[in-house]
């Protein structure tokens, strides 16, 4: 069996290529490390109350004109777009996310889509989705 000499620098070439790729993605795309603009999704919180589902979505810096909601009895879809500052300004550091985003939230119970309402305040979109009559359930008294 032939012996091969151990080279401590053998893995550096592939490491250098990976670092170059990460730096190029960061500089060209303006996207923070480890994130991909195509997978941009706002954070969501779903709360279940006896009468409705409350969906809260973080959309800081997004105006209501740049948001679009679609609700079905089983899903809520939030689409929007973050817009960059005016062109011609000198930007020295950019960490904000810009561009289109979309998030579809599966709902744990059926809702009355036609009764849904939404409010945008302080960067939080709150969508109230009244439950359907079947999803609300009812109390059953126990007979003795």
HUUR-V171133 format. One record per backbone hydrogen bond with DSSP energy under -1.0 kcal/mol. NH is the residue of the N-H (numbers start at 1). CO is the residue of the C=O. Records with the same first field share a line. If there is no record, write none. Layout:
NH: CO + CO
This chain:
10: 7
12: 9
15: 11
16: 12
17: 13
18: 14
19: 15
20: 16
21: 17
22: 18
23: 19
24: 20
25: 21
26: 22
27: 23
28: 24
29: 25
30: 26
35: 32
39: 36
40: 37
45: 56
47: 54
49: 52
53: 129
54: 47
55: 127
56: 45
57: 125
58: 43
59: 123
62: 59
66: 63
67: 64
68: 79
70: 77
72: 75
76: 105
77: 70
78: 103
79: 68
80: 101
81: 66
82: 99
89: 86
99: 82
101: 80
103: 78
105: 76
107: 74
111: 73
112: 130
113: 111
115: 112
116: 113
117: 128
119: 126
121: 124
124: 121
125: 57
126: 119
127: 55
128: 117
129: 53
131: 51
132: 110
136: 132
